[in-house]
Amino acid sequence: MSMQEALASTGIIGVIAGLLLFTGGTVLLIISILKTVKGKRRTGGIIGGGIMIFVSIMLMISFGMYIITAGMLYDAPYSRALESLGSNILTALNDKDSDFLAHLFAKESYSGEALKKEDAETVFGYIDGDIKNIRTEAVSATFKNGTYAMQDKYTIATEDSGEYIIYISFIYGSDNKYYEGIQHIKMYKGEEVLEEFGKVPDLN
């Protein structure tokens, strides 16, 4: 699945969930108002329906941005380069290639300390056994002044039945080319945080 497809899929699922929640909240609100008018107190339902509608609107706005970002990535002049970076990250993880992963690190951190080659070696040092498959999921995407800050989630299953989750944040399109590349890695096994390197870039 490409980065654009992952963002679009995540956005569509979120918007659909928001629409369903909005529909449920609206129905609950209308029924509660009608029963209140008839003298049957349903203030809890009115409050609950209002909360559901508010949350649903926030969901649709938030996940709608994923769809918009996916569209911008599709039209961006450097979308192929951005897609290539995502593909290279996946290849480095699949091959457990610490040198290649380190090659994808940004030379400078956007908001903290830059990643080091040893960090890539540490990541793969935690993964026992050969990698069986990797599921990729877009977590967040921010666009500002021509710069993209992305975070993807990689769920790694190994032949030894181990499962690891790695969050990788990276930048592309910055005027400062030293910022481009992987900025942050956070690694889990189950609920346990194994290691964290760098800092998530904040474009705001």
TATA-V171716 format. One line per field, one symbol per residue. ss: DSSP state (A for helix, B for strand, O for the rest). psi: psi as a letter, one per 40 degrees, with the letter a starting at -180 (. if undefined). burial: 1 if it has 9 or more other ideal C-beta (glycine too) atoms within 8 Angstrom, else 0. A space follows every 50 residues. Layout:
BEGIN
ss->???
psi->???
burial->???
END
This chain:
BEGIN
ss->OOAAAAAAAAAAAAAAAAAAAAAAAAAAAAAAAAAAAOOOOOAAAAAAAA AAAAAAAAAAAAAAAAAAAAAAAAAOOOAAAAAAAAAAAAAAAAAOOAAA AAAOBOOOOOOOOOOOAAAAAAAAAAOOOOBBBBBBBBBBBBBBOOBBBB BBBBBBBBOOOOBBBBBBBBBBOOOOAAAOBBBBBBBBBOOBBBBBBBOO OOOO
psi->hidddddddddddddddddddddddddddddddddddeehhfdddddddd ddddddddddddddddddddddddeidfddddddddddddddddefgddd dddeiidiidfahiiidddddddeddhhiihdihhhhhdihhhhfehhhi hihhhhhideeihihhhhhiiieidheeehahdhhhhihbehhdihhaih hhe.
burial->00111111111111101111110111111111101100000100110111 11101111110111111111111001001001101101111110000101 11011100110001101011111101100010010111001110001111 11111111000111111111111100001111111111100000101111 1010
END
